[in-house]
Amino acid sequence: MWEKIDYKGFEIWVLPILAYGPPAPDTPYHYNGYVCRPGADLRHAGQRTQFYELGDVFATEAEALDAAYHVGRDLVDTSIGNG
């Protein structure tokens, strides 16, 4: 399921994705995410910045979420000039 945090006036949405197959205790994860302003129409690419990691793998869903939120916060910081 998509999860969201608010950060410096932006929303960061992330979705951990199983790397392959049906879930098993040791199945690794990737992630997909985007950054937008609250109320943005996500159907329009100009109102969101999408990011994802499909090359690296993360051992747990929590690790994938942490990595995705870190990337999302970096995108926000860069876009507002604090990065």
Phi, psi and omega in degrees: 000149176293140175234152186224143166232154173261137183211114175051044178083007177241162171252136175243116180252133179224150179226111173289139184234131174299136182292328180191160169056183176291152182299137174222164184304332183247019179288125180282171184235154166243189173209159173228147180197172174206158178242137178205168172278152176303136179084003180295149174271104188289352176288343182256119184302330181290349181255006179211157172241117182266147175213157181198162175224109180244001180264309177284157175238150180241138187294330183225164175299320180297320178295320178296317178298314180301315180296318181294316178297324177298314178297317179299316178296321177298319178298317178297312181301319179293319183290333179258007173083020179250013186257000000 
